[in-house]
């Protein structure tokens, strides 16, 4: 990773450079950090204000000073495209295994082959909800977003990261035959499983689309309600995601999202671990930053409906991390939480 701090020598530019160098040293980042003070070089990036930060050729911030938590997130997001592909592969694998609950995105701690031993540190019990379909429940969630989504008969509901269709089928029960449910996922095998589940049950108002949540294959003002369950934390561009949610919602439409957030920072060895990343833990960001992205996207009436503490069992840590990393993780006393949050697009 190459980080360039753009500035013409002002005190703020110098302070930002020193701050990034300090944070990088604290988390033992291998990133290359340079100052760019030549005005000709700065103009090549078309920035409107300094200080500005460029990571691997992309402007990520300009005209302000980031918090340390934001800098740590930048420094931790190395090889993010490779990690996204890793998540996609795990979803595809999950769709193919016969014992669906042996391994899952937010519960990836079982052995590589199907196993009867299941770690359910974040999953919720859907079985008592109307519309529940066991074949679609892969145990991958960290909340029950439909429970707080206030879905009405006739609503158009969009589920982000729809998996095998679990939340979509619950939403269909609530929106009824006059409504419409659209699931979006980026894993082809998972989409095939979801479509098969819908076909077996004769559902004609539930569809599943392949696409990225950061660039949804939907028109503006499509949805009355957007839901998502333990997915958005896996993707690095939270700002873009919430702007997309805003775009596809109708004015006065609302969202309900269950996701994982943090209070504190993991050691770099933890965030670099593939299993912890794909497991919706190492990929999570700070709670205040997560809620801040929602507010910056323009939503109003933002409310955390539910908070649940997540504890990682020692046996899970020992399976995926070395002793030194576990010691660092425990010393950091990081708070891991599943939250369910709602918000509304205003009528302008």
C-alpha positions, 0 to 999 in steps of 0.5 A: 500500500502506498499513501501520499499526503498532499499539502503545500507545507501548511501546519495541518498538512504536516500534522496529518503526515505525522499522524499517519506515520504514528498510527502506521507504526502503532499497528505495524503497517508495512504501507509506504507513506510519502509527503507530496508538496510540489504544487504541480504534482498535487494538481495531477490529482484534481483535489479541491483542498489540502491536506488530502490523502491518496492511497494507491493512486485514489483520493480518499480524503481532502480538506479535513483531518481524519480521526485515528480510527479512519486512518487505521481502517485505511491501513488495514484495508490492504488487498481488499479486492482479494478479500472480497473475492474470498468472501464470494468464494466462501458464499459459493462454497456454502451454497454447494455443501450438503450440510448447509449449517456447517459453514457460513459467512458470519459463522465460518469456523467449522472445518472445511468439510461439512461438520456436525459441530456448529459455532453459532456466535452471531446467528439468530433463531428464525424458526418461529417467524412467519414465512420461515423456510429451513432450506434458506436458513444457512445460519449466516445472520447476526440479527433479525432485520425484518423484525424491525423493518415495519414492512407493510402489505404491498411494499417493495422490499430489497434485501442486500446480500440475500444469500439463499433467500432467508430474509426475502421469504420472511419479507414476502410473508409480510408484504404479501402477494401484492408486494415485491421482494428483490434479493441482491447477491454477488455469489452465483451459486448462492443465487442459484440456491435462492432461485431454486428455493423460490421456484420450489415454493411457487413464489412469483413475486420474489426475484434474485439479482446478481450484482454488487451492493455498491452498484445495485442493478436497480433504478432510483426510487425502487424500494419502500424498504431495504433490509440487510443481515450481516453483509455490509461490514464485509465491504470497504466502501461504506459511504458508497453503500449507504448512498446507494441505499438512499438512491434506491429507496423511495422518498420516505422509504426506510431501511433496517440493517443488522450488522457487526460494529466495533469499539476498539481496534484489532491488531493487524495480524487479526484483521489480515486473517482471512477467516476472521475477515470473511467471518464478518468480524475483522472487516467490521468498523467502529460503531460511531464511524458506521452510524456516521456514514449513515448520517452523511448519506442523508438519512434521518430518524436513525435509531439503533433498535437492538445491540447484542454483544458478540463473544468469540470462543477461545477454541475459535481463536485458537483454530485461526490465530497464533498465540501471539495474535490471540494475546494481542487481541485479548489485551486490546479488549475490543468490543464486538457488537451486532446492532440492528439500525433503522433510518429513513430517506427524507421527503425533500 
